């Protein structure tokens, strides 16, 4: 083997690994967050879970990626640990698809149609189509499809380059002796484990083994234990990704390890026991790419069929290794922490799905913010200590939401996302900022209510009636804004600005009325200060609702001209404004 053959081997390996990466990323983008949502909803039946795991892995071309998804879903309590077992088993079956695709590179025939089945024959056409889609298409989905085609072509060129460059190795006696040594099952398994642990992809390591088979010096006696080791080595990725997750996340990673470890031991014991009796004739034959794919598929199918009925034992092993603690059993996690668990760093490997999780958590924050404000409103005139503490805690929870979501969005913004989704990240930043400020104003309101309670101050009957109308308008704008935000309803969000302007008119009128009551000695100065603070906080809350509505409208626009709708006083705007004005009429002054 010459130096240039070695360079060709290294280059082929680089293209092979890079092509697999590009292919996987493209497939993930096209699938978006749909795969995770399917995993979340359709894992109740063990057989269905296995098929689902196999299907998802066949799409993303990586059992490690599927397992990492599952760990994230388990850690976030979106699926139960029991449901994850079948998906993990199915992932091992799905990853064998890659070896079958790569085995096509070994096709040799003078027949034109059979030769066209060889990937390197049609890869140039696929690459050209892919490049055209990436360069000339304006739509992100078509660009992603182009990336898939380019990744596939690079993968096949890399495989072909590796296969061609290793052929001279057949002339080196040391290389042949090396694979004779690997016929020892233990040594062969160690090689498979180490190789796969380093490149963190069983599909890639099996592909490398298939390329080495082109030398004709890799007997099945060496290939079998290496493949077994590769199935164990692929668990490293899941184990590493589970670091820092909750107990169930780590247990899911252990189930993946135990499945492959126990499956390998059972398969090896059975295989070599039978071989010692019947002496399989093929063991000393040179392995082929197709033969490698057959062994890889046979092992994973057999292991799944045998171990699926005993999935509870795998579950027990994992929970025994990482046992429950007394505190964990007795303390129920709060709704806040349950929600924030959706912001799992594992999901960042699938950015589109991670963004979907952010939306769910933002919706939870909106519900908490609404609850915080409505409880603050209810405390006016009857602010008990428990009501005050409840609003205070909700405001703190809002701050926690804001910090956690912001930190996660910053991480997510560094990932490769379509422009539309990147724009939506900025939208979420604006939305949660306004939610947090609304909670701050809610806390100001409950402080004002408590101050009145502590000082024995009370609103007059007419002031109570005015405040009742005013807070109904505030509740209305909150309900509408948060609903349209949840549904990302661009058109409905345009209804918020007319209502906000009506609230501005009401605010001004309430301030003027109270000034007149002060002049007429119908109200104390102390109550006047509290009243002014309350109206100011409510007015600011309406402003934040307007900000949220504008931000949502911008999502549906191609530019930042959405702000102009705030200034437009067209017929539709004035119609809504007048309707709201008629709905919220202050009572006649006494």
N, C-alpha and C positions, 0 to 999 in steps of 0.2 A: 504493500500500500504506500503510495507516494505522498509527499507533503500536500500536493494539490488535491489528491483524493480525500485527505483528511480535512482540508478546507471546505471541500464540497460537502462532506458529511456534516460539518459544523453548520455550514450555511443552510443545508437542507433541514437540519434539526431546528434551526432558528425560524425558518419559514413555516415549518410544520407547527411549532408551538404558537407562533404569532397568528397563523391562519386559524387555528383552533380558538384563540382568544377573540379574534375579530368576528368569527362565525358565531360564537356564543353570545357576544355583546349585541350583535345585530338581531339574533333571534329573541333575546330578552327585550330589546326595544320594541320589536314588532308585536310581541305578546303583551307588552306593557305590564300592568299589574294584574292582568286577568288570571295568570297561572296561580298566583298566590291566593286570589279570591276563590278559585276553583278548589284549591287544596283546603281552604278554610271551610267550604260548604259541603264538600262531597267526600268526607273521610269517615262517615259513620259505619259503613260496612267494610270489614277487613279485605274482602276480595276486591271491592271497588277501590279501596285505598291503595292496594298493590297495583292495580291497573292504572290508577291515577298517577302514582309515583313513577311508573314505567313510562307513561305518556309524557309527563312533564319533563322527565330527564331526556327522553328521545328528542324533545323540542329544543331544550337548552344545551344539549350535548355535554352534560356534566352532572354526574351523580353527586359530586361535592356541592355544586350550586343548589341542587334540590334539597340536599340534607341541611345545608345552611339555612335555606328558606324555612324548612320544617322546624329547625331549632328556634328561629326567630318567632314563628307562629306559636310554638309551644310556650316559649318564654313570655309571650304577650297574652297567654291564656286564650288565644283565638281558636286553637284546637287543643284537645286533651292529649296527654302523653300516650294514652292507649291508642288513640287514633293515629299517632305518628308512626307507630311500629310498622304498619302495612305500607305506608308511603315510603319509608326508608328501605324496606325490602324491595319494593317496586323500583326504586331508584337504581338499585344494583342491576336489575334486569334491563332497564332502559339504557344504561350506559353501554351495553353490548352492541347497540345499534352502530356506534362509531366504528367498532372493529369490523363489522360486516361491510360498511361503506368503504373502509380502507382496504379490505380484502380484494375489492374490485381492481386495485392497481396491479394485481398479479395476473390479470387476464392476458393470455398470449394466444393469438390466432391470426391466420391470414385472411379470414373472412371479414369483410368490411363491416357488416352489421354487428358482429361480435366484438370487433375492435372498438367500435363506437361506444360500447358499454364501459370501456375502460375510462375512468375519470379524466386521465391526462389527455384523452382524445377530444373530449368536449369542454374541458376546463377553459381553454382560450376563449371560446364563445361566451361561456358564463362570465369570465372575467371582463370581457368587453362590455357585455350588457350591464354588469355591476358598475363599472367605471362610468358609463353613460348616465346611469341613474343617480349616482353620487354627484357627478359634475353638473348635470343639466336639469335635475329635478329640483323644484322649490319646496316640495312637500317632504316633511321629516320621515313619514312612513316609507315613501319610495326610496329615500336616501338609506334608510335602515335595511330595506330589502336589497339595495345595491351592496351594502356592507356585507350582508349574508353571502351573496354571490361571490364577491371578491374574497371573502374569508375562506369559502369553500375551495376556490381556485388556488389560493395560496397554500392551503392545507394539502391539496393534492400534488402541487408542484414540489412542496417540501418533502412529502412522502416519496415521490418519484426520485428526487435528488438523493435522499438518504438511501433508498434501495439501490440506486446505481453506484453510489460511492462506496457501499460496503461490500460489493462483489469481490474486489481485490483481497478482502480479508480471508477469503477461502484459501488463499495461497500461503497464509501464515500458520504454521503448525501450532504456535502458542495460542492462537485464537481458538483453534479446534480443541486444544487441551483444556482451555478455560471452560468451555461449555460441557466438556466431559466431567469436569469437577463439579459443575452445577447440577449434575444428575443426582447428586446427594440432595435429598428433599429439604433438609434443614438449610444448607447453603443456598439452594435455589430460592427458597422462601425469603431468606434474609436479603438476597439481591433484589427481589421484587419489592419488598417492603422499603428498602433504602431508596431505590430508584423512584418509586411513586411518592414517597415522603418528600423527596427533594423537589420534584416538579409539580407535586400536589394535584395530580390528575391521572386516574387509572386509565382513562381513554388514551391519553398521550403516551403513557408508558407502555400500554399494550400495542399502540401503533409503532413505537420504536422497536419492540420485540418483533412485530410483523416485518418491519424493514430488515432487521438482522437475519430473518429467515431466508432472505433472498440469497444469502451466502451459501445456503445448503448445508451449513455446519451446525445448525441448531436442532438437535434431536428432540422429539416429543418428551423424552425422559428428563430433559432440562427445562423445556417450555412449561410443562405442567406445574412444577413447584414454583417457578417464577411467577406464573399467572396467579397462583394462590397467594403468594406474597404481595402481589400488586393489589389484590382486593383488600388486604389488611392495611397496606400503606395509604390507601385513599382515605382512611379514617382520620388521618392526621389533620386534614383541613377542617373537618367538623369539630374535632377536639380543640383545635386552636381557636376556632370561631366561638366556641362555647365559653371561653374564658371571660369572666365578667358578667355572664348572664345569671339568671336565677337558677334555683336547684333543678327545676324541670327542664330548663334549657340544657344544662350539663348532663342530665339523665338521658335526654334525647341523643346527645352525642355518644354517650356510653352504649346505648342500645345499638347504634350503628356499628360501634367497635365490636360488641359482643356478638352481634349477628354474623359479621364477617369472620371473627375469630373462631366461634363455635362451628360455623358452616365449613370453614377451611379444615379444621381438625377432623370433623366427621367425614368430609369428602376425602381427605388424604388417607385417613385410616381405612375407610372402605375401599378406596381405589387401590392402594398398595397391598391390602390384604388379598383382594381378588387377583391382582397382578402376580402375587407370589404363588398363586395356585395355577392360573391359566396362562401366565406369561404373555401379555399383550404383544403381538408381533410388531405393532406400529411404534412401540416405544423407542426403538433405535433408528426409526426412519427420520428423514429430515422433515422438520415441521414446515408447514406452508401458512400463508396468511389466512387462508380459509380455515385451515385446521386450528389455528390460534383462536379465530372467531368462534368456532364450534365449541372448543374447550371452555372459553370464557362464558359463553351463553349457557352451556350445560351446567357448569358449576353454579351460576347464579340462579338458574331456574330450579335446580335440584335443592339448593340450600333454602330457597323460599318455600317450596312445596313441603319440605320436611319441617322447617321451623315455624311457619305461619300458625299451625295449630297450637304451638307452644309459645305464642307471643307473650302470654301472661308471665311465663318464666323469665323471658328477657326483661320484662317490665319489673319483675321482682328483683332480679339481679341489679338492675340500675338503681332502684330505690334502696336496696340493701347497701350498695356501694356509697350512695349519697343519701343517708337516712333523713327522716323528718326530725326536726327538733321540737321540743315541747312548746316553745314560743310560737313556732310556725304553725303548729296545729291549733293553738288556742287563740291566736290573734288574727282577726279577719282584716285583710288589707282594705284600706279605704278606697272609695270610688276614684279619688284623685290619682292615687298611685296605680290603680288598675288601668286608668286611662293613659297615664304617662308611660306605661310599659309598652304601649304601641310604638313609642319612639325608640325602637331598638336599633342599635348601630348595625346589626346584621342585615336589616332591610336596606341599608344604604348601598349594598351590592346590587340591588335592583331598584334604582332611583325612582322610577315611575311608581312603583308600589309604595316606596317610602313616602312619596308625596301624597299618595292616597291616605296613608296612615296619619299624616299631618292634618289632612282635612278632617278626619274623624276626631282627632284630639281638639282641633280648633272648634268644632261643633260642640264638643263637651265643655270647652271653655266658655262658649257663648251661653250655654244653659246655666252654668255656674254664675256667670255675670248677671244674667237676667234674674236669677234667684236672689243674688246679693242685692240688687237694686230694689226688687219688689218687697223684700223683707225690710229694707231701709224705709221704703215708703210707708209700709204698714206700722212701722215703729213711731211715726209722727203722732204725738198725742197720747201714746201709750208705750213708752220706751222702757221696757223692763230690762234688768241686767242680762237675762238670757238672750233677749233679742239683740241687745247691743253686742254681746260676745259672739253671737252667731254671725252677724254681719262682719264683724272684725275678722273672724276666722275665714269667712268666704273671701274677703278682700286679700288676705294673705295667700289663700289658695290661688287666687287670680294672678298674683305676683309669681307664684311658683309655676303656674301654667305658662306665663309670659316668658320667664327665664328658660324653661325647658324647651318650649317650642322654638324660641329664637335661636338657642344653641344648636338645636337639631337642624333648623333651616340653614344655618351657616354651614354646617357640615354638608348638607344636601346640595347647597349651591356650588360646591366644588366638584360635583359629579357631572358626568356627561348627560345632559338633558336637552330635549328639544327646546327651541326658543320660546314656544308657547308655555311650556311648563316652567321655564326659568322666569318668565314674566309673572306667572302665577305665584311663584315663591315670594316675589316682591309684594304681590297683593296680600299674601298671608301675613307678611311682616306688618303692613299697614293695619290690617284688620285686628290682629292680636294687640297691637299698640293701643288702638281705640277701645277694645274690650277692657284692657287693663285700666285705662283712664276712666272709663265708666264706673268700674269697681271702686276706684279712688273717690270719685264723686259720691258714690253710694255710701262710702264710709264717712265722708264729710256730712252727709245728710243725717246718718244715725248719730253722729257726734252732736249735731245741732239739736236733734230730738232729745238726746240724753241731757244736754245742757238745759233745755227747757224743763225737762222733768225734774232735774236736780234743783233748779231754782224756783220751781213752782210756777212757771210761766205757762199761760194757755192762750190759744188763738181764740178770737171772737167767733161767734156763730157764722157770720158772713164770710170771714176769712177761711173757715173750715169748708164752707160750700164752694168758695172760689178754688181752694186747693184741691178739692175733690174733682172738679172739672179739669183743672190743670194736670193733675197726676193721671187722669184717664187718658189725656192726650199723650203724656209721656209713656204710659204703658203701651199705648197703641203704636207709637213710633218704634219702641223697642221690639215689640212682637213682630211688626212688619219687617223691620230692618234685619233682625236675626233670622227670620224665616227666609227672606230673599237671599241673605248671605249663605245660609245652609244649602239652598237650592241653586246658588249662583245664577239667580234670575235677573238678567240684565234689564229687561223691559220693566218689570215690576219695581225694580230699584229706583226707577225714575219717579215713583210716587212719593218717595221719602222727602224730597226737597220741598214740595208744596206744604207738607205737614210740618216740616221744620220751620218754615216761614210763619205758619199760623202760630206755632209755639212761641216764636220770637214776638209776635204781636201780643199774644197773651201775657208774656213775661213783662213787656213794657206796660201793659194795662194794669197788671197786678202791682207793679212797683208804684205807679202813679196813684192807684187807689189807696195803697197803704200810706203813702206820703200824706194824702188827704185825711186819712184817719188819724195820723199823728197830729196834724194841724188842728183837727176837731177834738183832740184829746180822747179819742175813742180807742186808742192803742198806746201801750207804753213804749218808751224808746228801746228798752231791752228786747222786747218782742220784735220791734221793728228791725233791729240788727239781725236777729235770727231769721226773720222772714226774708230779708234781703239776701242772706247767705243761701237759704234754701232755693230761692228763685234763681240765683246765679248758678248753683250746682245743677239744677234741672235744665237750665238753658244750655249749659256746657254739654250735658248729656245728649241733648237733641243735636247739638253741633257735631258730636262724635258719631251719631247715627248718620248724619248727612255725609260725613267723611267716609264712612263705611260704604254707603250707597254709591258715592262717586267712584270709589275704588272698584266696586263690583262692576259698575258701568264700563269702566276702563278696560276690564277683562274682555268685554265684548267688542271693544273698539280696536282698530288697527293703529291708532295713534293716541296721543294724549289730549285730544280735543273734547273728551268727555266732560271736562270741566265746564265747557260752555253751556251745557244744559242747565247748570245752576243759575245762569244769568238769563236764560231764555224765558220770556213770558208769553209763550204762544197760547193758543186757545185751549189746548189740552191741559197745560200747566194751570192756567187761571181757573179752569173748570174744577180741577182737583182742589185748588186752593180755596175756592168759594165753598165747595162741598165740605171740606174740613172745617172751615170757619163757621158754617152753619151747625156742624155737629158739636163743636166745642164753644158754646156761648156761655159767658160768665153770668152768674145770677145778678138780678137788679140790686143796686146798692140800696141799703135801708135809708 
